[in-house]
Amino acid sequence: MIKARSAWVLGQTLVWMSFFSASTANAETYTPGQKFDKDFETYAQSFLGDHCVDCHGDSDPEGNLSLHDLGPIDEVNAATWRSVWAQVTLREMPPKDMTQPEVIERLQFTDGIVSEMTRVMQDKGGFFDHLDPNKGNFLDHDLLFGPLPDGIKLAPTSSPARIWRLTPQEHITRLNELINHEPAFDPSKPGLRSHGDVVPTNHGGELKLYFGVDRIIKWQGGTVAYATAVKSVPAVLSSARDHGLENYPNFYSVNSAEATQILGVANDIIRYMAEGPLSIAEPYQITDDPNSIADKMKGDLRGLPTSLVYGTKIERPLTPVYDLMKDDGVTDERLRAAVDFLFESLTFRPPTNKESNQYLTIVKRSIEKLGKQDGAVLGLSAIFLDRDALFRPELASTGKADRNGRVMLRDWELGLAVNHALRYIKPDDELRGAILDGRMRTRSDVEREVERMLADDSIRKPRVLRFFREFFDYDLGGYICKDNKALAETGVSTRGTAHYSSMFDATASTDRLIEMILQDDKDVLKQLLTTDKVVATETDKVYFGRKRTEKEIADSVAAAKKAAADAAKLEAAELEAWKLANPGKKPPKPAKEAAKARRDNINHEVEEADLSGPNIYARVGRRSFGAGSMKPERILATAPEGQRLGLLTHPSWLVSHSDAMDNHAIRRGRWVRERLLGGGIPDVPITVDAMLPDEPKNTLRQRMRVTTETYCWTCHEKMDPLGLPFEMFNHAGLYRETELNKPVDSTGEIIDSGDPGLDGKVDNAIEMIQRLADSERVEQVFVRHAFRFWMGRNETINDAPVLQAAHRAYKDDGGSMKAMLVSLLTSDAFLYRTRSETTLAAAN
């Protein structure tokens, strides 16, 4: 039924119709992203009048959303305008059975909302929805990879001038370089952690910097006592997100509490650089003969710093800071050497003369007031808070702008951008030399250095692996607190932290598998989605196993009891024979106890996977966390045929996309929709109680019936049919054929993917994955996410040539990640910056 239009809309419609007709007659063109130069209020009223208020008027509006008195954007109605922006951008509105606005008309309307929302909300919390990587897919995929409609004119692309705050991983790796030696790359054992790799989490999933672990030769107590006794500092810089792409410049800042913590960490690091374990231990604890200090190690010292014994061999790097502090007295030469060394270690570039002199003055004044030891520590600590020690600038403050206002990065800004794209440690000698020699100023300079680093396996590139962690989100399993009863029902061990340790092990195993596929560099995405290879530990025989049915469990228990009874009879007979042969002697351990011990070691719940293969290694910490450290030893095995296919069927991914009690089909489906199909999902309205009913006797699919209600299904039809095929696995990642003693229903459907060849019903996750892995659209969506990660921003229509070139490079080189990276890192989006008044002020 056609609703009456509001007077507010009608009052402006005729004005806009005449304006729009004139524009059309003059063949108006539109460059996306250009400044919105129309009167937004007039334009918006006309757009809403033409396309929205028929259904969202003042009488019985659809979805209880009335737009008839919406009015211009202000703080009060901002939430409604955000919803309008999302719905129109995603082409959810107008409904598909209604007349659709022209592409330019839709783009101008949504760009106008962004412009107005940014202006109006500038001092009221800001508007950032369009900058969120989770909303990057709101931009129509066909506008990026298909032919552009008439009238759209692209502008040469660039990225905004900005500064990037270091991620927690980057920051702690920089600090680690100051106090710990890392092993050189060993080509015979390429999976072992090497210099340049990210500092790994410990066996509890914590990201920490440890002091002096290479020198610890003895300790009192077990794993927990060791971890408590060893001096460590956690990652200080926080991450605002817990999944998806994280490294966007506008996500992060450094607050005062973090700055205070960093100063404290700096104090500890500088003292350790100067004195080694003497800065954290008593002199008697440093010896190569622990027995010689036995009298000082008496009593229960577990968890105390005095429970550790350090060897006398110096393992830490000896730097100009050590040279400054080891001898009495102070000279300008030694002071400046320490200042310049620390500055470059923390900012990755040498200081200018001005910077060097400023910090030299700070250290001198501090020494004058506090004495050499404390003064030097405090003065040098200031460098840890230098802007470039916590942020990486891309301000393009030098260089001449082209006619489009773009400035190409150059010298240290360009060199560090290239270094940051791949690494967490400072530039190697070749890249550093190229920057100093003025050979980091052109596209070919970047291509030369990127190709060189990608070709050299000894140059570790943890940023590439970080992209895959953020793209697949497979590293979250160890952080999901499972209900113990629900976990026990899956068939895995619930003893202590066994499950969580297995998940952190699984993350390292998946890391290694990805690295092996990257090493081959052929059909990378397809291989990740369809590989039958598994990097496994001993416990993975359970996690990659099959959950038995109730009947199979009962049969297994009965068989075990019979075997135990038979063994007991045999042992009893052997015992009687032994007694006759050995009169008066004490008999061996009773057969019943031995049989019970054998029964207790059987997991009746699971048919373990047969995982065997060559020995390989995974990148975990060296002996840094005591007896409970994760072990690097792995095997390269083949997954059970017909049960697993690629990373999305590995426990690391499945558990990462589960919750405390069960699978999370909605989250899994949303992942497939966004990361593989390039679809967008609007935010859940605050009026929606997004909870499934608590029905222990019903399957997840049955409980999810509530999402099929009309109000919910508009969004859930994009997610649920993609997530439910993974019901062939339980929430610990085990393959299963029954749920609640009924056959598992793992059917699903690919709906409205944007590629008609993909759409259709699927029987299970494996069939769905095979179909997705063969899709060119899925490849293109993968390229879009790679663009976001390495550019640190969402793509725009102006980036279409960059995305198409990157996909072409990937495809033409047989699915090569290296080829795609070279294309992205030599693109205008990576090389050029557009400066604003804000960034110019920051540069000065």
RAWONOR-V342682 format. One record per helix or strand of 2 or more residues. SS is the DSSP state (@ for helix, = for strand). FROM is the first residue (numbers start at 1). TO is the last residue. If there is no record, write none. Layout:
# RAWONOR-V342682
SS FROM TO
SS FROM TO
This chain:
# RAWONOR-V342682
@ 7 25
@ 40 51
@ 62 64
@ 78 89
@ 103 120
@ 129 131
@ 133 138
@ 141 145
= 159 160
= 162 165
@ 168 179
@ 187 189
= 208 210
@ 213 215
= 216 219
@ 223 229
= 232 234
@ 249 251
@ 256 279
@ 283 285
@ 290 296
@ 305 307
= 308 310
@ 320 326
@ 332 347
@ 353 370
@ 372 385
@ 387 390
= 391 394
= 406 408
@ 411 422
@ 429 436
@ 443 455
@ 462 472
@ 477 479
@ 484 490
@ 498 520
@ 524 530
= 533 536
@ 540 543
= 546 547
@ 550 581
@ 591 600
= 606 607
= 614 617
@ 626 628
= 633 638
@ 647 649
@ 651 656
@ 665 676
@ 700 708
@ 710 716
@ 720 728
= 735 736
= 738 739
= 742 743
= 748 750
= 760 762
@ 765 773
@ 776 791
@ 797 812
@ 817 825
@ 828 831
= 832 834
@ 837 843
